[in-house]
Amino acid sequence: MIQLIFLITCVILGILVYLSGALDLLGSFFVTIIGMFIVTTRGFNWLTILLLFLILGSVFTKFKKDYKYRIGLIHEKRTIKNVISNGIVPVIMAVFGNYAGFVGAIATATADTMASEIGVLSKPILITNKEQVKPGTDGGVSVLGTVAGLIGALIIGVSAFIVNVTPDITHSICIAIIAGMVGCFADSLLGATLEREGLLNNEHVNLLATIIGALVGIIIITIGA
C-alpha cells in the first residue's frame, strides 16, 4: 500500500514538473519513470535528493531571467535528453544501493547547474587558458559560479544525510563537495575542449561529468572505509 502511494506521488510530481515548465512532456514522463525506479528500489528518501536537484535547477534557471534573456542565454524547456544525461547515473547508483555514487552524481549535476546559472552574472574565463570569455561560453568558469556550485553540492550532501540516504554527515558532505566539484570542473574542461571542438554535445558532457562524480564519490567512500 505504501509503495502504491509512493508511485502515485511520483506521477503527481511528474505532472507538477511539467506544469512548472521545468521539463517538456516527454522529459516529465521520463523523470516520473526514473522516480518510480528509485522509489521501488531504494525508497522515497532517495527520490527526495533527485527532486531537490530538480527544484534547485528550476529555481536558478529562472533566477535573473530578464538579464539572461538580454544576453541570449534563455533556455528552452529541458527535454528527455537532459533528464537522461543528468539522471541515468543516479538511477543506476540507486538500483545498486551505492549511496556514494548516487550523491556524487547528483552533487555534480547540482553544482554544474548552479555554477552555470549563477556564473553568467559575472565575467568568466576559459578553464583551459584563462582567456576571458562571454557568459555562457562552454568551458567558462568564474569565482561566483564556483562558489554557487560549491553551495549546491553542500546542499545535496547535507540533505542526503538529513533524509538518511547517507549514514554519516562527514562522509556525506565530503562526497558531495569533492565529487560534486571534481565533476563540475570536469564538465567545464570537457566543455572547453571536446564540446567546443564539436566532438561532444552538452548532453554528452553532462553524462560524462555525472559518471566522474559518481566514481569520485565511490573512491572517497572506499578510501574512507
Buried (B, 14 or more C-beta within 10 A) or exposed (E): EEEEEBBEBBEEBBEEBBEBEBBBEEBBBBBBBBBBBBBBEBBBBBBBBBBBBBEBBBEBBBBBEEEBEEEEBEEEBBBBBBBBBBBBBBBBBBBEEBBBBBBBBBBBBBBBBBBBBBBBBBBBBBBBEEEEBEBBBBBBBBEBBBBBBBBBBBBBBBBBBBBEBBEEEEBBBBBBBBBBBBBBBBBBBBBBBBBBEEEBEBBBBBBBBBBBBBBBBBBBBEEEE
